[in-house]
Amino acid sequence: MKYEWRKHEKDLYSTVKKTLLVTVPKQNFIMIDGEGDPNQTDFSERVGVLFSLAYAIKMNYKKLWADPKNLYDDFTVFPLEGLWDSKNSQDTRDKASYIYTIMIQQPEFITSEMFEKALSMTKKKPHSLLDEIYFNSIEEGKCVQMLHVGPFENEAATFEKMHLFIEDQKYRRNGHMHREIYLNDARKTPPEKRKTILRFPLA
């Protein structure tokens, strides 16, 4: 049986165009950190090497690690996600000052040991960024999220709706970092049709 995130984690990857309160449990990711403008080559290189490892983990799980006792013998690769912050608190549009972690969630049955084995296999085709990928867990807890449809440059309007919502609900934002979940491939999708879930934790 195949684990499909679209079916099993509908709330966290909701495509409903309204502001939602969600509780995000502990999740495992393969991750890589970076800085600077995401429109530059360095960012796309990091995305590429991250996906190459994500598919290596998937294929190795199917061939080598699927346990008959486990309900799932395969899984759909999760979408790309990003944690975003900036060194320039005065101008959040200054892309050169961005600090980010891009990541791909792993099903709970993928372990850090499986990650290490897949990484060592992938290194047979050397890439300078492979050594920067790591396996880690995040537990965000109570968050607010909303689906943004359109160019990344227009996200401010969606964030404004989210801030008005949490004020009405008597919550406040916890920190400056936010999370983006990219439901389609920005390289192949016209800007006006891009779907991005925006999320940030609440205090």
KEKE-3310 file (N, C-alpha, C; in steps of 0.2 Angstrom, whole numbers, plus 5000, padded with zeros to 4 digits):
npx = (5004:5002:5009:5001:5003:4994:4982:4982:4986:4978:4973:4985:4990:4980:4970:4960:4954:4955:4958:4966:4967:4979:4986:5002:5011:5025:5037:5047:5061:5072:5084:5092:5102:5102:5107:5102:5096:5082:5080:5092:5105:5111:5101:5092:5100:5102:5088:5087:5097:5092:5079:5084:5090:5078:5071:5080:5079:5066:5066:5075:5069:5058:5064:5073:5070:5057:5046:5037:5029:5025:5012:5014:5022:5027:5029:5023:5033:5035:5030:5041:5047:5049:5058:5058:5067:5075:5090:5088:5079:5072:5068:5058:5058:5070:5079:5092:5096:5089:5087:5087:5079:5077:5067:5061:5048:5048:5040:5034:5040:5052:5068:5082:5093:5090:5091:5104:5110:5105:5110:5124:5124:5120:5130:5139:5138:5145:5141:5144:5135:5129:5135:5129:5116:5105:5096:5082:5070:5055:5043:5030:5018:5004:4998:4995:4988:4987:4981:4990:4987:4995:5009:5024:5029:5017:5013:5012:4999:4992:4998:4994:4980:4981:4987:4977:4967:4972:4973:4960:4956:4963:4976:4994:5009:5022:5038:5048:5050:5043:5034:5034:5025:5026:5015:5015:5026:5037:5045:5038:5026:5015:5016:5004:4997:5003:5003:5004:5006:5005:5012:5013:5020:5011:5011)
npy = (4994:5011:5026:5041:5058:5068:5062:5057:5068:5079:5091:5098:5101:5108:5114:5123:5140:5148:5156:5146:5137:5126:5112:5107:5092:5083:5082:5073:5078:5079:5091:5107:5121:5139:5155:5171:5177:5168:5167:5165:5155:5146:5143:5135:5125:5119:5115:5105:5095:5091:5085:5075:5067:5064:5056:5045:5040:5036:5026:5017:5013:5006:4995:4990:4991:4990:4984:4969:4969:4982:4994:5001:5000:5008:5026:5043:5056:5070:5087:5101:5112:5127:5136:5153:5167:5183:5193:5207:5216:5228:5228:5217:5213:5213:5202:5198:5197:5186:5172:5154:5138:5124:5110:5093:5084:5068:5052:5045:5032:5032:5032:5040:5032:5026:5037:5040:5029:5030:5042:5040:5031:5039:5048:5041:5047:5061:5076:5093:5098:5088:5085:5094:5092:5087:5077:5080:5085:5093:5102:5111:5114:5124:5133:5146:5145:5148:5146:5153:5159:5163:5175:5174:5186:5193:5189:5196:5201:5190:5187:5198:5196:5184:5189:5198:5189:5181:5191:5194:5182:5182:5178:5178:5181:5170:5174:5178:5170:5161:5148:5140:5131:5122:5118:5116:5115:5128:5131:5126:5131:5144:5161:5166:5155:5148:5138:5140:5136:5146:5148:5151:5150:5151:5160)
npz = (5000:4996:5004:5004:5004:5001:5004:5017:5025:5025:5032:5035:5023:5016:5003:5004:5002:5014:5030:5042:5058:5064:5071:5071:5071:5077:5064:5052:5042:5027:5025:5020:5022:5017:5010:5004:4988:4982:4968:4962:4955:4965:4974:4967:4964:4976:4979:4968:4972:4984:4980:4973:4982:4990:4981:4980:4993:4993:4982:4987:4999:4994:4987:4996:5010:5014:5025:5028:5039:5040:5035:5024:5008:5000:4995:4992:4986:4996:4995:4991:5004:5014:5026:5031:5034:5038:5037:5036:5045:5042:5029:5022:5009:5004:4995:4995:5008:5013:5024:5024:5026:5016:5013:5013:5018:5027:5027:5043:5045:5039:5043:5052:5050:5038:5030:5031:5024:5011:5008:5007:4997:4986:4986:4978:4966:4965:4972:4977:4986:4994:5006:5014:5017:5029:5042:5051:5064:5066:5077:5077:5083:5088:5074:5062:5045:5028:5011:4997:4982:4967:4962:4971:4975:4979:4991:5003:5004:5008:5020:5027:5029:5037:5049:5053:5056:5067:5076:5079:5084:5096:5097:5095:5085:5085:5084:5069:5059:5045:5037:5021:5009:4994:4983:4969:4955:4954:4943:4932:4933:4929:4936:4941:4944:4954:4969:4986:5002:5016:5032:5050:5067:5082:5097)
capx = (5000:5006:5007:5000:5002:4988:4976:4983:4988:4974:4973:4991:4991:4974:4970:4955:4956:4953:4963:4965:4971:4981:4991:5007:5014:5032:5038:5054:5063:5078:5085:5098:5101:5105:5106:5102:5091:5080:5080:5099:5107:5113:5095:5089:5105:5100:5082:5089:5101:5087:5075:5088:5090:5072:5069:5084:5076:5060:5067:5078:5064:5054:5068:5077:5068:5050:5045:5030:5024:5023:5006:5015:5028:5029:5026:5023:5037:5032:5032:5046:5044:5054:5058:5061:5069:5079:5095:5086:5072:5069:5065:5057:5058:5077:5080:5099:5096:5085:5090:5081:5080:5072:5066:5056:5046:5048:5035:5037:5043:5059:5073:5089:5098:5089:5093:5112:5112:5103:5115:5130:5123:5119:5137:5143:5138:5147:5139:5147:5130:5126:5137:5126:5110:5104:5090:5080:5063:5052:5036:5028:5012:4998:5000:4989:4990:4982:4983:4991:4987:4998:5016:5027:5029:5011:5012:5011:4992:4989:5000:4990:4974:4982:4988:4970:4963:4975:4971:4953:4956:4967:4983:5000:5014:5028:5044:5048:5051:5037:5035:5030:5024:5025:5011:5017:5033:5037:5049:5034:5019:5014:5016:4997:4994:5006:4999:5009:5003:5009:5011:5018:5018:5007:5013)
capy = (5000:5017:5031:5047:5064:5072:5059:5056:5074:5084:5097:5101:5103:5110:5119:5128:5147:5152:5155:5140:5136:5119:5109:5103:5087:5082:5079:5072:5081:5080:5098:5110:5128:5143:5162:5175:5178:5162:5167:5164:5148:5142:5141:5130:5119:5116:5111:5099:5090:5089:5081:5069:5062:5062:5050:5040:5037:5032:5020:5012:5010:5001:4989:4987:4992:4989:4978:4966:4971:4989:4994:5004:4997:5014:5032:5048:5061:5076:5094:5106:5117:5132:5140:5159:5173:5188:5197:5214:5217:5234:5228:5210:5212:5212:5195:5196:5196:5180:5166:5149:5131:5121:5104:5089:5079:5061:5048:5043:5025:5033:5033:5043:5027:5025:5043:5040:5024:5033:5048:5036:5028:5045:5051:5038:5052:5066:5083:5097:5100:5083:5085:5100:5089:5083:5074:5083:5085:5100:5101:5118:5115:5128:5138:5148:5144:5150:5145:5159:5158:5169:5176:5174:5193:5195:5185:5201:5202:5184:5187:5203:5192:5180:5193:5201:5183:5179:5197:5193:5176:5183:5175:5183:5177:5168:5175:5181:5165:5158:5142:5140:5124:5123:5113:5114:5117:5135:5131:5124:5134:5152:5164:5167:5149:5145:5137:5140:5137:5150:5146:5153:5147:5156:5160)
capz = (5000:4996:5008:5000:5009:4999:5007:5024:5029:5021:5035:5035:5016:5014:4997:5005:5002:5020:5036:5046:5064:5063:5076:5067:5075:5075:5057:5050:5036:5025:5025:5018:5023:5013:5011:4998:4983:4979:4961:4960:4954:4971:4977:4962:4965:4983:4977:4964:4976:4989:4977:4971:4988:4992:4977:4982:4999:4991:4979:4992:5003:4990:4985:5002:5017:5015:5030:5027:5045:5039:5031:5018:5005:4995:4997:4987:4989:4999:4991:4994:5009:5016:5032:5029:5039:5035:5041:5036:5048:5040:5023:5021:5002:5002:4994:4996:5015:5016:5027:5023:5026:5012:5016:5011:5024:5026:5031:5050:5044:5036:5049:5051:5047:5031:5027:5030:5019:5005:5006:5006:4990:4982:4985:4972:4960:4969:4972:4982:4991:4997:5013:5018:5018:5036:5044:5057:5066:5068:5080:5077:5087:5085:5069:5057:5039:5022:5004:4993:4975:4964:4963:4978:4977:4982:4997:5008:5005:5011:5027:5031:5031:5042:5055:5055:5059:5073:5081:5080:5088:5102:5097:5093:5081:5088:5080:5063:5054:5042:5033:5014:5006:4987:4980:4962:4954:4952:4937:4927:4934:4928:4943:4943:4946:4959:4975:4991:5009:5021:5039:5055:5073:5087:5104)
cpx = (5004:5004:5007:4999:4996:4981:4976:4985:4984:4974:4979:4993:4985:4974:4963:4957:4953:4958:4961:4969:4973:4986:4996:5011:5022:5033:5045:5056:5070:5079:5092:5097:5104:5104:5106:5096:5089:5080:5087:5100:5108:5107:5092:5094:5103:5093:5083:5092:5096:5082:5078:5089:5084:5069:5073:5081:5070:5061:5071:5074:5060:5058:5071:5074:5061:5049:5038:5026:5022:5017:5008:5022:5030:5026:5027:5028:5033:5034:5038:5043:5050:5053:5061:5062:5073:5084:5093:5079:5068:5065:5064:5058:5065:5079:5087:5100:5093:5090:5085:5084:5075:5073:5061:5054:5046:5043:5038:5041:5050:5063:5079:5094:5097:5091:5101:5114:5110:5108:5122:5130:5123:5126:5142:5143:5139:5143:5141:5142:5127:5128:5133:5119:5110:5097:5088:5072:5061:5045:5034:5022:5007:5001:4993:4992:4985:4985:4984:4991:4990:5006:5018:5028:5023:5009:5010:5003:4989:4991:4996:4983:4975:4983:4981:4966:4966:4973:4964:4952:4960:4973:4988:5005:5020:5034:5043:5048:5044:5039:5031:5030:5022:5021:5012:5024:5033:5041:5044:5027:5019:5013:5009:4994:4997:5002:5004:5005:5008:5007:5016:5015:5015:5010:5007)
cpy = (5006:5023:5038:5053:5068:5069:5059:5062:5080:5091:5101:5104:5105:5115:5123:5135:5151:5151:5150:5140:5128:5118:5105:5099:5087:5079:5078:5075:5079:5088:5101:5118:5132:5150:5165:5174:5171:5162:5166:5156:5143:5139:5135:5124:5115:5112:5105:5094:5087:5084:5074:5064:5060:5056:5044:5036:5033:5026:5015:5009:5005:4994:4986:4986:4991:4983:4976:4968:4978:4989:4997:5001:5003:5020:5038:5053:5067:5082:5097:5111:5121:5135:5147:5164:5178:5192:5205:5215:5223:5233:5220:5208:5212:5205:5193:5194:5190:5175:5160:5142:5128:5114:5100:5084:5072:5057:5046:5036:5026:5035:5037:5038:5026:5031:5042:5035:5027:5038:5045:5033:5034:5048:5047:5042:5059:5073:5087:5098:5095:5083:5090:5097:5086:5081:5077:5083:5092:5098:5108:5119:5120:5133:5141:5147:5147:5148:5152:5156:5164:5169:5176:5182:5196:5192:5190:5202:5196:5185:5192:5200:5188:5183:5196:5195:5182:5185:5196:5187:5176:5179:5180:5178:5176:5168:5177:5176:5162:5152:5143:5133:5125:5117:5111:5117:5124:5136:5130:5127:5142:5155:5165:5161:5145:5144:5136:5141:5141:5148:5149:5151:5153:5155:5158)
cpz = (5000:5000:5004:5004:5008:5003:5015:5029:5026:5025:5035:5028:5012:5008:4998:5006:5008:5025:5040:5052:5063:5069:5072:5072:5073:5068:5056:5043:5034:5023:5022:5019:5018:5014:5004:4994:4981:4972:4958:4959:4960:4974:4973:4963:4971:4982:4974:4968:4981:4986:4975:4976:4990:4988:4978:4988:4997:4987:4983:4997:5000:4989:4991:5009:5019:5019:5029:5033:5044:5034:5024:5015:5000:4998:4992:4990:4990:4995:4995:4999:5011:5022:5031:5034:5035:5039:5041:5038:5046:5033:5021:5013:4999:5001:4996:5003:5018:5019:5027:5025:5021:5014:5013:5016:5022:5030:5038:5050:5041:5042:5047:5048:5040:5027:5026:5025:5012:5003:5004:4999:4985:4981:4980:4966:4964:4967:4978:4988:4995:5005:5017:5020:5025:5037:5051:5058:5068:5071:5081:5082:5084:5080:5066:5050:5034:5016:5000:4986:4971:4965:4970:4980:4980:4988:5003:5010:5009:5019:5031:5033:5037:5049:5057:5059:5066:5078:5083:5085:5095:5102:5095:5089:5086:5084:5073:5057:5051:5038:5026:5012:4999:4984:4973:4961:4951:4945:4931:4927:4933:4935:4945:4945:4951:4965:4981:4998:5013:5028:5044:5062:5077:5094:5109)
residu = (MET:LYS:TYR:GLU:TRP:ARG:LYS:HIS:GLU:LYS:ASP:LEU:TYR:SER:THR:VAL:LYS:LYS:THR:LEU:LEU:VAL:THR:VAL:PRO:LYS:GLN:ASN:PHE:ILE:MET:ILE:ASP:GLY:GLU:GLY:ASP:PRO:ASN:GLN:THR:ASP:PHE:SER:GLU:ARG:VAL:GLY:VAL:LEU:PHE:SER:LEU:ALA:TYR:ALA:ILE:LYS:MET:ASN:TYR:LYS:LYS:LEU:TRP:ALA:ASP:PRO:LYS:ASN:LEU:TYR:ASP:ASP:PHE:THR:VAL:PHE:PRO:LEU:GLU:GLY:LEU:TRP:ASP:SER:LYS:ASN:SER:GLN:ASP:THR:ARG:ASP:LYS:ALA:SER:TYR:ILE:TYR:THR:ILE:MET:ILE:GLN:GLN:PRO:GLU:PHE:ILE:THR:SER:GLU:MET:PHE:GLU:LYS:ALA:LEU:SER:MET:THR:LYS:LYS:LYS:PRO:HIS:SER:LEU:LEU:ASP:GLU:ILE:TYR:PHE:ASN:SER:ILE:GLU:GLU:GLY:LYS:CYS:VAL:GLN:MET:LEU:HIS:VAL:GLY:PRO:PHE:GLU:ASN:GLU:ALA:ALA:THR:PHE:GLU:LYS:MET:HIS:LEU:PHE:ILE:GLU:ASP:GLN:LYS:TYR:ARG:ARG:ASN:GLY:HIS:MET:HIS:ARG:GLU:ILE:TYR:LEU:ASN:ASP:ALA:ARG:LYS:THR:PRO:PRO:GLU:LYS:ARG:LYS:THR:ILE:LEU:ARG:PHE:PRO:LEU:ALA)
# end
